[in-house]
Amino acid sequence: MLTDSLTKEEINQKTKFVELKSQLTTYNFVDGSRGSQHYYFYCDDYCNKFQIKADYISYFDKNNFPKFKGTELTFKITEKDFNNIPNCDKIFVYEISTEKQTLLKLNRIIEFENKKYDIILPCLFIFGATIGFTIRYNKYKKHIS
């Protein structure tokens, strides 16, 4: 988790996004065991798997996602990911809409990303574990002496 937060692409107000339009081919929303979630879709014009990050699923309106092939989707990806489209890589999506409504809003994603919990929480855990280890080590050391 800490490594991910230090190496992942930063999403904020300065991030450049590219808007794409294409027809839905298929989708798969998996709510797996132990809380794992994998939400992705494919579109006619691209060989890529477009994925909604697990962190963003609570902001995504899954119930109103189109169920039919051929429905036009408009979605936003980062400029960096746009440059990787020819590689058929997995691409993360930050906004999704149909002609009727927005299903995933970019401004909510940016708001979420600005909170930085993914860096703070692991650091607090490491700090707490270090203190716990030090206390136990000192008790053990006194016990042996």
N, C-alpha and C positions, 0 to 999 in steps of 0.2 A: 504494500500500500504506500509506504513512504517512497519507495523507488519510483512507483508510478507517478506520484505527485511531483517528483523532481524531474522526470523525463518526459511527461506528457505535454502535448501542445497546450499552451495557455490560451484560454478563451476569455476575452474581455472586450471592452468597447472599441479597442484599437484593432482587433482581429478583423481581417478582410474576409468577407463571405461571398460566395458565388451562388446565384439562384439558378436552379435547374428545373425544367419542366419535362415530364415524361409520363407515359401511361404505365400504370401498375401492371405487373406481370403476375407476381405471386407474393405472398407474405407469410411469415411464421412468427407467432408470438408465443414463446414458451415460458411458462412460470414453473420452473423445475423444483425439485426437492431441495430442501435446505436453503431456500430463499434465492436460488439462482434464477436469473431472468435473462432471456435472450430475445430481443425484438428486432426483426430485420425484414426488409422487403427488397424486391428486385423490380427493375423497370425495363421497358422495351428497348430503349436506346443505349443501355449500358450493360456491361458484363459484370459490374460490381455488385457486391452485397452492401446495401445501405442499412446501417445499424443505428439504433437508438441506444446510447450508453445506458447501462443499468442505473447509474446515478440520476438519469433524467426521466425514467419511466413513470415516476409519480407525477410528473408534469405533463405526461402524454395522455391524450384522450383516446384510449384504445377502443372504446365502445363505438365511437363514430368514425373509425377508420374505414375506408371503403372496402367492401367485401368482394367487389367484382373486378375481374380483369378488364383492363382498358380504361379504368377511371383515371382522369388526369390528376397527377400530383404535382405540386410546386414545393420544392424543398431547398434548404440552404445548407451548404457545406463550406468548409474553410477553403481558402485559395490554395493552401498547401495540398489538401486532399484532392482538389480539382486537378492539380498537376499530376496526380497519381492515377487518374481515371484510366488512362491507356493500359496500365499494368493490371487492371481487373482486381485491384486490392479491395479490401473491406474499407468502406467509407463511413465515417460517423456523420449523422445528420443532426442539425441544430434547430431546424424549424421545418414543419411539415404543414401544408394546407391543401385543401381542395377548393373548388370554386365557391363552396358554401361556407366553409369555416376553417379556422386555424386549429390544428390538432396538437401542435407542439410549438410554443412561442419562444423565439430567440431571446427576448428580453428577460424571460424567467430563467433561462439557462445561464445567461451572463450574470444575473443576480445571484444564482446558486454558486457559480464559479468564483465569485468575488468573496465568498465566505471563508475560503481556505481551510475548512475543517480537515481536509485530507492531509494537510501538513501538520496542523496543530495536534490532532489526536494521536498520531503515532509518536510524535515527539514527547507528548505527555506520558504515554505508555512507557517509552524507553526511560524517561526520567524517573517515573515511579518504580519501575523494575530495578533500576540502578540503586535507588534509595533502599528498597526492600532487600536487595542483595547485600548492600553494605551493612545494614542493621543485623541481618542474620549472620553475616561473616564475623562481625564484631562480637556477637553473642557466642558464637562457636569458638572464637579465639579465646575469649575469657573463660569459657568452660574447660578448654584444654589446659590453660595455664595454671 
